Amino acid sequence: LVARVYESKAEFRSALQHEKEGYTIYKNQLGEHHEKTKESSEYLKYLTQQAVALQRTMNEIYKNGSNANIMPLKFTAPSMASVLEQLNIINGILFIPLSQKDLENLKAEVQRRQQLHES
């Protein structure tokens, strides 16, 4: 999320720095093949492309002044699901997917404990 904030301000150097830190954490904690690690790697590639595009634009402006052909920068907006997931992680809320059988077992265990408590 920090990298995306810097990206939105076209501060790609800071965005890359923060995303590299995130990528390193994901890689060390989750491994190279985890979804989050791959997602971070793709975002690093995207940020690099955007930084190169911005530098080319700046070079064009320096070279041709106000006659420069300026391409608009593209910014990615994170999905609401992604934002909520990151906020949950930051706040220590983890969702653990449960199968229908797991839910039934959990429900039975809760009922068993309630009956024990009542008697």
N, CA, C and O atoms as a DFTB+ gen file, in Angstrom:
476 C
 N C O
     1  1       0.824      -1.198       0.000
     2  2       0.000       0.000       0.000
     3  2       0.864       1.257       0.000
     4  3       0.520       2.249      -0.643
     5  1       1.980       1.218       0.715
     6  2       2.875       2.381       0.743
     7  2       3.434       2.624      -0.657
     8  3       3.511       3.766      -1.111
     9  1       3.820       1.558      -1.331
    10  2       4.345       1.698      -2.693
    11  2       3.291       2.312      -3.614
    12  3       3.621       3.134      -4.468
    13  1       2.044       1.926      -3.449
    14  2       0.980       2.473      -4.296
    15  2       0.752       3.959      -4.026
    16  3       0.428       4.718      -4.939
    17  1       0.918       4.360      -2.793
    18  2       0.788       5.788      -2.480
    19  2       1.883       6.563      -3.199
    20  3       1.618       7.590      -3.823
    21  1       3.120       6.065      -3.108
    22  2       4.217       6.750      -3.803
    23  2       4.016       6.719      -5.312
    24  3       4.333       7.688      -6.001
    25  1       3.492       5.613      -5.828
    26  2       3.217       5.536      -7.263
    27  2       2.218       6.613      -7.667
    28  3       2.395       7.265      -8.696
    29  1       1.181       6.803      -6.878
    30  2       0.155       7.792      -7.216
    31  2       0.717       9.207      -7.225
    32  3       0.150      10.098      -7.859
    33  1       1.827       9.419      -6.526
    34  2       2.485      10.724      -6.513
    35  2       3.603      10.796      -7.545
    36  3       4.344      11.777      -7.598
    37  1       3.724       9.733      -8.382
    38  2       4.768       9.615      -9.400
    39  2       6.164       9.630      -8.780
    40  3       7.130      10.050      -9.418
    41  1       6.261       9.172      -7.541
    42  2       7.551       9.036      -6.866
    43  2       7.971       7.560      -6.959
    44  3       7.902       6.800      -5.993
    45  1       8.407       7.201      -8.166
    46  2       8.664       5.801      -8.460
    47  2       9.868       5.243      -7.715
    48  3       9.893       4.058      -7.383
    49  1      10.854       6.068      -7.452
    50  2      12.016       5.592      -6.703
    51  2      11.599       5.099      -5.307
    52  3      12.009       4.021      -4.875
    53  1      10.791       5.890      -4.618
    54  2      10.302       5.494      -3.289
    55  2       9.347       4.302      -3.392
    56  3       9.380       3.393      -2.561
    57  1       8.503       4.320      -4.414
    58  2       7.575       3.199      -4.611
    59  2       8.349       1.900      -4.821
    60  3       8.021       0.868      -4.235
    61  1       9.377       1.964      -5.660
    62  2      10.197       0.767      -5.905
    63  2      10.899       0.306      -4.633
    64  3      10.962      -0.892      -4.356
    65  1      11.417       1.233      -3.876
    66  2      12.110       0.888      -2.630
    67  2      11.172       0.140      -1.678
    68  3      11.536      -0.899      -1.125
    69  1       9.979       0.671      -1.496
    70  2       9.033       0.049      -0.561
    71  2       8.539      -1.299      -1.082
    72  3       8.385      -2.247      -0.312
    73  1       8.292      -1.383      -2.380
    74  2       7.815      -2.660      -2.919
    75  2       8.916      -3.710      -2.894
    76  3       8.632      -4.892      -2.700
    77  1      10.173      -3.299      -3.089
    78  2      11.282      -4.251      -2.977
    79  2      11.364      -4.824      -1.565
    80  3      11.623      -6.013      -1.381
    81  1      11.143      -3.970      -0.575
    82  2      11.132      -4.450       0.814
    83  2      10.003      -5.455       1.026
    84  3      10.193      -6.493       1.660
    85  1       8.829      -5.134       0.490
    86  2       7.699      -6.056       0.598
    87  2       7.978      -7.367      -0.100
    88  3       7.672      -8.438       0.424
    89  1       8.565      -7.281      -1.296
    90  2       8.895      -8.489      -2.046
    91  2       9.874      -9.370      -1.269
    92  3       9.710     -10.588      -1.208
    93  1      10.880      -8.749      -0.683
    94  2      11.875      -9.503       0.098
    95  2      11.209     -10.217       1.271
    96  3      11.519     -11.375       1.551
    97  1      10.309      -9.540       1.945
    98  2       9.599     -10.159       3.072
    99  2       8.759     -11.327       2.585
   100  3       8.812     -12.415       3.159
   101  1       7.982     -11.109       1.526
   102  2       7.150     -12.194       0.988
   103  2       8.007     -13.386       0.573
   104  3       7.679     -14.533       0.874
   105  1       9.103     -13.106      -0.118
   106  2       9.964     -14.186      -0.611
   107  2      10.562     -14.973       0.552
   108  3      10.579     -16.203       0.525
   109  1      11.054     -14.270       1.572
   110  2      11.674     -14.945       2.713
   111  2      10.664     -15.692       3.574
   112  3      10.957     -16.778       4.074
   113  1       9.487     -15.123       3.748
   114  2       8.492     -15.718       4.640
   115  2       7.595     -16.740       3.949
   116  3       7.200     -17.735       4.558
   117  1       7.274     -16.498       2.682
   118  2       6.291     -17.335       1.995
   119  2       6.867     -18.164       0.849
   120  3       6.246     -19.128       0.400
   121  1       8.062     -17.785       0.376
   122  2       8.671     -18.509      -0.743
   123  2       8.369     -17.843      -2.071
   124  3       7.454     -17.027      -2.187
   125  1       9.160     -18.210      -3.072
   126  2       9.059     -17.585      -4.396
   127  2       7.765     -17.888      -5.125
   128  3       7.325     -17.097      -5.959
   129  1       7.147     -19.023      -4.822
   130  2       5.984     -19.460      -5.596
   131  2       4.652     -19.065      -4.964
   132  3       3.594     -19.406      -5.492
   133  1       4.692     -18.357      -3.848
   134  2       3.447     -17.925      -3.205
   135  2       2.801     -16.815      -4.017
   136  3       3.486     -16.029      -4.672
   137  1       1.476     -16.759      -3.966
   138  2       0.710     -15.769      -4.725
   139  2       1.141     -14.334      -4.418
   140  3       1.266     -13.519      -5.332
   141  1       1.368     -14.019      -3.149
   142  2       1.762     -12.664      -2.764
   143  2       3.148     -12.306      -3.303
   144  3       3.379     -11.172      -3.721
   145  1       4.057     -13.262      -3.292
   146  2       5.397     -13.019      -3.818
   147  2       5.332     -12.747      -5.316
   148  3       5.975     -11.823      -5.814
   149  1       4.565     -13.542      -6.021
   150  2       4.417     -13.352      -7.468
   151  2       3.745     -12.012      -7.779
   152  3       4.148     -11.306      -8.703
   153  1       2.730     -11.677      -7.006
   154  2       2.023     -10.406      -7.191
   155  2       2.977      -9.225      -6.982
   156  3       2.953      -8.258      -7.743
   157  1       3.806      -9.312      -5.957
   158  2       4.768      -8.254      -5.677
   159  2       5.803      -8.153      -6.794
   160  3       6.193      -7.053      -7.188
   161  1       6.243      -9.292      -7.296
   162  2       7.205      -9.305      -8.395
   163  2       6.628      -8.625      -9.637
   164  3       7.312      -7.844     -10.299
   165  1       5.383      -8.921      -9.943
   166  2       4.724      -8.294     -11.097
   167  2       4.583      -6.790     -10.892
   168  3       4.763      -6.008     -11.826
   169  1       4.264      -6.397      -9.679
   170  2       4.119      -4.965      -9.400
   171  2       5.466      -4.254      -9.520
   172  3       5.523      -3.115      -9.982
   173  1       6.547      -4.913      -9.110
   174  2       7.885      -4.333      -9.281
   175  2       8.193      -4.113     -10.758
   176  3       8.753      -3.079     -11.124
   177  1       7.836      -5.065     -11.603
   178  2       8.054      -4.912     -13.045
   179  2       7.252      -3.722     -13.576
   180  3       7.753      -2.915     -14.360
   181  1       6.009      -3.636     -13.136
   182  2       5.151      -2.539     -13.570
   183  2       5.722      -1.191     -13.141
   184  3       5.781      -0.256     -13.939
   185  1       6.144      -1.091     -11.878
   186  2       6.715       0.164     -11.390
   187  2       7.958       0.553     -12.178
   188  3       8.167       1.726     -12.487
   189  1       8.772      -0.432     -12.496
   190  2       9.981      -0.173     -13.281
   191  2       9.608       0.380     -14.656
   192  3      10.227       1.333     -15.131
   193  1       8.611      -0.208     -15.289
   194  2       8.151       0.270     -16.597
   195  2       7.636       1.706     -16.505
   196  3       7.913       2.528     -17.379
   197  1       6.889       1.999     -15.449
   198  2       6.367       3.347     -15.268
   199  2       7.498       4.350     -15.030
   200  3       7.466       5.462     -15.556
   201  1       8.488       3.955     -14.242
   202  2       9.624       4.836     -13.976
   203  2      10.384       5.131     -15.271
   204  3      10.797       6.266     -15.508
   205  1      10.566       4.118     -16.099
   206  2      11.250       4.301     -17.383
   207  2      10.431       5.224     -18.285
   208  3      10.988       6.102     -18.944
   209  1       9.113       5.029     -18.314
   210  2       8.249       5.882     -19.142
   211  2       8.321       7.335     -18.676
   212  3       8.379       8.254     -19.493
   213  1       8.318       7.532     -17.365
   214  2       8.418       8.897     -16.844
   215  2       9.751       9.530     -17.217
   216  3       9.798      10.695     -17.609
   217  1      10.835       8.769     -17.097
   218  2      12.151       9.300     -17.437
   219  2      12.230       9.655     -18.922
   220  3      12.806      10.679     -19.291
   221  1      11.648       8.807     -19.770
   222  2      11.629       9.113     -21.205
   223  2      10.860      10.410     -21.470
   224  3      11.276      11.241     -22.278
   225  1       9.744      10.561     -20.781
   226  2       8.950      11.773     -20.938
   227  2       9.746      12.993     -20.505
   228  3       9.750      14.021     -21.182
   229  1      10.421      12.866     -19.368
   230  2      11.230      13.985     -18.879
   231  2      12.350      14.309     -19.864
   232  3      12.632      15.480     -20.118
   233  1      12.979      13.296     -20.411
   234  2      14.039      13.516     -21.398
   235  2      13.492      14.219     -22.635
   236  3      14.147      15.091     -23.205
   237  1      12.295      13.835     -23.042
   238  2      11.649      14.461     -24.209
   239  2      11.358      15.936     -23.923
   240  3      11.542      16.788     -24.792
   241  1      10.911      16.226     -22.728
   242  2      10.619      17.621     -22.356
   243  2      11.907      18.450     -22.354
   244  3      11.936      19.568     -22.869
   245  1      12.970      17.889     -21.769
   246  2      14.250      18.614     -21.741
   247  2      14.782      18.842     -23.149
   248  3      15.385      19.875     -23.440
   249  1      14.550      17.867     -24.016
   250  2      15.080      17.947     -25.376
   251  2      14.250      18.888     -26.258
   252  3      14.807      19.701     -26.996
   253  1      12.919      18.776     -26.179
   254  2      12.050      19.509     -27.105
   255  2      11.224      20.613     -26.453
   256  3      10.436      21.269     -27.134
   257  1      11.385      20.826     -25.178
   258  2      10.647      21.893     -24.500
   259  2       9.151      21.668     -24.537
   260  3       8.672      20.544     -24.384
   261  1       8.421      22.747     -24.743
   262  2       6.958      22.666     -24.705
   263  2       6.378      21.911     -25.900
   264  3       5.189      21.592     -25.900
   265  1       7.188      21.617     -26.915
   266  2       6.710      20.876     -28.082
   267  2       6.781      19.363     -27.868
   268  3       6.511      18.591     -28.788
   269  1       7.141      18.946     -26.668
   270  2       7.305      17.522     -26.392
   271  2       5.967      16.795     -26.456
   272  3       4.926      17.326     -26.068
   273  1       6.027      15.572     -26.954
   274  2       4.856      14.703     -26.999
   275  2       4.813      13.928     -25.684
   276  3       5.587      12.990     -25.491
   277  1       3.921      14.312     -24.788
   278  2       3.888      13.735     -23.447
   279  2       2.801      12.677     -23.370
   280  3       1.624      12.959     -23.590
   281  1       3.214      11.452     -23.052
   282  2       2.274      10.352     -22.855
   283  2       1.769      10.393     -21.417
   284  3       2.561      10.588     -20.495
   285  1       0.477      10.214     -21.212
   286  2      -0.034      10.220     -19.834
   287  2       0.450       8.989     -19.070
   288  3       0.561       7.895     -19.625
   289  1       0.733       9.195     -17.795
   290  2       1.133       8.075     -16.948
   291  2      -0.098       7.272     -16.568
   292  3      -1.191       7.819     -16.423
   293  1       0.091       5.979     -16.410
   294  2      -0.992       5.100     -15.997
   295  2      -0.784       4.744     -14.535
   296  3       0.306       4.337     -14.132
   297  1      -1.822       4.900     -13.757
   298  2      -1.753       4.534     -12.351
   299  2      -2.736       3.409     -12.098
   300  3      -3.861       3.423     -12.596
   301  1      -2.300       2.447     -11.326
   302  2      -3.185       1.338     -10.994
   303  2      -3.850       1.623      -9.657
   304  3      -3.195       1.988      -8.681
   305  1      -5.125       1.454      -9.637
   306  2      -5.857       1.593      -8.378
   307  2      -6.003       0.198      -7.778
   308  3      -6.471      -0.719      -8.454
   309  1      -5.611       0.029      -6.526
   310  2      -5.762      -1.292      -5.918
   311  2      -7.239      -1.635      -5.769
   312  3      -8.073      -0.756      -5.550
   313  1      -7.547      -2.903      -5.887
   314  2      -8.936      -3.323      -5.712
   315  2      -9.330      -3.170      -4.246
   316  3      -8.480      -3.170      -3.356
   317  1     -10.614      -3.043      -4.019
   318  2     -11.105      -2.919      -2.651
   319  2     -10.731      -4.166      -1.855
   320  3     -10.381      -4.071      -0.678
   321  1     -10.804      -5.333      -2.494
   322  2     -10.442      -6.577      -1.812
   323  2      -8.980      -6.541      -1.380
   324  3      -8.644      -6.982      -0.281
   325  1      -8.115      -6.018      -2.241
   326  2      -6.690      -5.930      -1.915
   327  2      -6.446      -4.981      -0.747
   328  3      -5.659      -5.281       0.151
   329  1      -7.118      -3.845      -0.764
   330  2      -6.965      -2.869       0.321
   331  2      -7.447      -3.478       1.636
   332  3      -6.762      -3.384       2.655
   333  1      -8.616      -4.096       1.613
   334  2      -9.152      -4.706       2.829
   335  2      -8.252      -5.822       3.340
   336  3      -8.047      -5.959       4.546
   337  1      -7.724      -6.606       2.433
   338  2      -6.820      -7.679       2.837
   339  2      -5.574      -7.118       3.524
   340  3      -5.148      -7.633       4.559
   341  1      -4.995      -6.071       2.953
   342  2      -3.809      -5.459       3.547
   343  2      -4.127      -4.843       4.915
   344  3      -3.351      -4.989       5.860
   345  1      -5.257      -4.164       5.014
   346  2      -5.650      -3.570       6.288
   347  2      -5.901      -4.641       7.352
   348  3      -5.547      -4.460       8.517
   349  1      -6.503      -5.740       6.951
   350  2      -6.711      -6.840       7.894
   351  2      -5.387      -7.403       8.380
   352  3      -5.232      -7.686       9.568
   353  1      -4.438      -7.568       7.481
   354  2      -3.122      -8.090       7.867
   355  2      -2.444      -7.122       8.831
   356  3      -1.885      -7.537       9.846
   357  1      -2.496      -5.838       8.509
   358  2      -1.882      -4.820       9.365
   359  2      -2.488      -4.863      10.765
   360  3      -1.782      -4.698      11.759
   361  1      -3.796      -5.084      10.835
   362  2      -4.490      -5.099      12.119
   363  2      -4.524      -6.477      12.780
   364  3      -5.155      -6.657      13.822
   365  1      -3.848      -7.439      12.173
   366  2      -3.757      -8.762      12.784
   367  2      -4.986      -9.623      12.591
   368  3      -5.201     -10.569      13.349
   369  1      -5.793      -9.319      11.596
   370  2      -6.988     -10.118      11.318
   371  2      -6.663     -11.056      10.161
   372  3      -6.363     -10.616       9.051
   373  1      -6.727     -12.338      10.437
   374  2      -6.445     -13.329       9.409
   375  2      -7.690     -14.162       9.154
   376  3      -8.323     -14.638      10.097
   377  1      -8.038     -14.339       7.915
   378  2      -9.163     -15.184       7.551
   379  2      -8.628     -16.543       7.144
   380  3      -7.745     -16.656       6.293
   381  1      -9.178     -17.565       7.768
   382  2      -8.753     -18.929       7.488
   383  2      -9.902     -19.622       6.766
   384  3     -10.981     -19.792       7.335
   385  1      -9.678     -20.022       5.524
   386  2     -10.766     -20.680       4.799
   387  2     -11.067     -22.045       5.425
   388  3     -10.160     -22.827       5.709
   389  1     -12.345     -22.310       5.631
   390  2     -12.774     -23.572       6.212
   391  2     -13.689     -24.295       5.232
   392  3     -14.500     -23.681       4.539
   393  1     -13.538     -25.604       5.192
   394  2     -14.424     -26.400       4.352
   395  2     -15.763     -26.546       5.059
   396  3     -15.892     -26.213       6.237
   397  1     -16.751     -27.042       4.340
   398  2     -18.064     -27.256       4.937
   399  2     -17.959     -28.245       6.094
   400  3     -18.624     -28.078       7.116
   401  1     -17.137     -29.260       5.939
   402  2     -16.950     -30.252       7.006
   403  2     -16.309     -29.597       8.233
   404  3     -16.708     -29.872       9.364
   405  1     -15.312     -28.729       8.007
   406  2     -14.681     -28.013       9.125
   407  2     -15.704     -27.167       9.868
   408  3     -15.704     -27.124      11.098
   409  1     -16.582     -26.489       9.120
   410  2     -17.619     -25.662       9.745
   411  2     -18.588     -26.509      10.567
   412  3     -18.990     -26.119      11.663
   413  1     -18.958     -27.666      10.031
   414  2     -19.859     -28.565      10.767
   415  2     -19.198     -29.070      12.040
   416  3     -19.832     -29.133      13.093
   417  1     -17.929     -29.429      11.944
   418  2     -17.192     -29.898      13.124
   419  2     -17.075     -28.792      14.178
   420  3     -17.226     -29.044      15.373
   421  1     -16.808     -27.584      13.728
   422  2     -16.704     -26.453      14.642
   423  2     -18.038     -26.184      15.329
   424  3     -18.089     -25.948      16.536
   425  1     -19.106     -26.220      14.557
   426  2     -20.430     -26.008      15.113
   427  2     -20.753     -27.089      16.151
   428  3     -21.265     -26.779      17.226
   429  1     -20.464     -28.330      15.840
   430  2     -20.714     -29.435      16.776
   431  2     -19.903     -29.253      18.054
   432  3     -20.401     -29.508      19.151
   433  1     -18.650     -28.812      17.914
   434  2     -17.799     -28.596      19.086
   435  2     -18.345     -27.470      19.960
   436  3     -18.335     -27.581      21.186
   437  1     -18.816     -26.397      19.351
   438  2     -19.392     -25.285      20.106
   439  2     -20.644     -25.753      20.846
   440  3     -20.835     -25.423      22.017
   441  1     -21.487     -26.513      20.170
   442  2     -22.697     -27.033      20.813
   443  2     -22.346     -27.959      21.974
   444  3     -22.980     -27.906      23.028
   445  1     -21.328     -28.815      21.779
   446  2     -20.900     -29.733      22.830
   447  2     -20.429     -28.959      24.059
   448  3     -20.761     -29.309      25.191
   449  1     -19.649     -27.904      23.821
   450  2     -19.138     -27.103      24.933
   451  2     -20.259     -26.348      25.650
   452  3     -20.233     -26.193      26.871
   453  1     -21.246     -25.881      24.875
   454  2     -22.380     -25.195      25.501
   455  2     -23.156     -26.158      26.388
   456  3     -23.582     -25.793      27.484
   457  1     -23.337     -27.372      25.922
   458  2     -24.060     -28.370      26.719
   459  2     -23.292     -28.710      27.992
   460  3     -23.891     -28.870      29.055
   461  1     -21.957     -28.823      27.887
   462  2     -21.148     -29.093      29.063
   463  2     -21.238     -27.939      30.067
   464  3     -21.309     -28.151      31.277
   465  1     -21.233     -26.739      29.541
   466  2     -21.293     -25.543      30.399
   467  2     -22.644     -25.439      31.114
   468  3     -22.716     -25.052      32.281
   469  1     -23.705     -25.791      30.396
   470  2     -25.058     -25.721      30.952
   471  2     -25.303     -26.784      32.010
   472  3     -26.095     -26.564      32.926
   473  1     -24.642     -27.932      31.906
   474  2     -24.892     -29.016      32.880
   475  2     -23.969     -29.006      34.045
   476  3     -24.076     -29.859      34.926
